[in-house]
Amino acid sequence: MKINKQNITIIGLAVGLGLVLLFFGMDKFTQATQQQLFEAFQAGYEQGAVDFVSSLFQQTENCKITPIHLNNLTMSVVDVACVQRPQEQP
């Protein structure tokens, strides 16, 4: 087989098309992977928030004061239904 300019052009175009298709395929794969990671992160975040609130509800049952910690900050939490307001004197 003789290599001439037409064959070189066809080979060049085929390689270029292959590279373009490879680029788009990798881009779609990367987007799908990032979407899966984002969805997993979002589901974990939502589940963590639900678990935290559920735990807080359980810990504050029966008017128990519950400390919560965030880094070096601490706050005590109590159910407002347990707080008695001072009665006003008539």
CORKA-V444067 format. One record per residue. N is the residue number from 1. SS is DSSP state (h for helix, s for strand, l for the rest). OMEGA is omega in degrees with one decimal (NA if undefined). Layout:
N&SS&OMEGA / N&SS&OMEGA
//
This chain:
1&l&-179.1 / 2&l&177.9 / 3&l&177.1 / 4&l&-176.2 / 5&h&-179.1 / 6&h&178.7 / 7&h&178.7 / 8&h&178.7 / 9&h&179.7 / 10&h&179.1 / 11&h&178.3 / 12&h&178.2 / 13&h&179.5 / 14&h&178.1 / 15&h&177.9 / 16&h&177.7 / 17&h&177.4 / 18&h&179.0 / 19&h&177.9 / 20&h&178.3 / 21&h&177.5 / 22&h&178.9 / 23&h&-179.5 / 24&h&177.4 / 25&h&178.3 / 26&h&178.5 / 27&h&179.0 / 28&h&178.9 / 29&h&179.9 / 30&h&178.6 / 31&h&-180.0 / 32&h&179.4 / 33&h&178.4 / 34&h&178.6 / 35&h&178.3 / 36&h&178.9 / 37&h&178.4 / 38&h&179.5 / 39&h&177.7 / 40&h&177.5 / 41&h&-178.7 / 42&h&179.5 / 43&h&178.5 / 44&h&178.5 / 45&h&-179.8 / 46&h&179.4 / 47&h&177.3 / 48&h&178.6 / 49&h&178.7 / 50&h&179.6 / 51&h&-179.6 / 52&h&-178.3 / 53&h&178.3 / 54&h&178.1 / 55&h&179.2 / 56&h&176.0 / 57&h&-178.3 / 58&h&-176.6 / 59&h&-178.8 / 60&l&175.8 / 61&h&177.8 / 62&h&174.9 / 63&h&177.4 / 64&l&176.5 / 65&l&-174.8 / 66&s&175.8 / 67&s&171.2 / 68&s&-174.6 / 69&s&174.3 / 70&s&-174.6 / 71&l&-179.1 / 72&l&179.2 / 73&s&176.9 / 74&s&178.5 / 75&s&176.9 / 76&s&-177.6 / 77&s&176.6 / 78&l&177.5 / 79&l&-177.5 / 80&h&176.8 / 81&h&-178.9 / 82&h&-177.4 / 83&l&179.4 / 84&l&177.4 / 85&l&177.2 / 86&l&-179.1 / 87&l&-179.5 / 88&l&177.8 / 89&l&178.4 / 90&l&NA
//
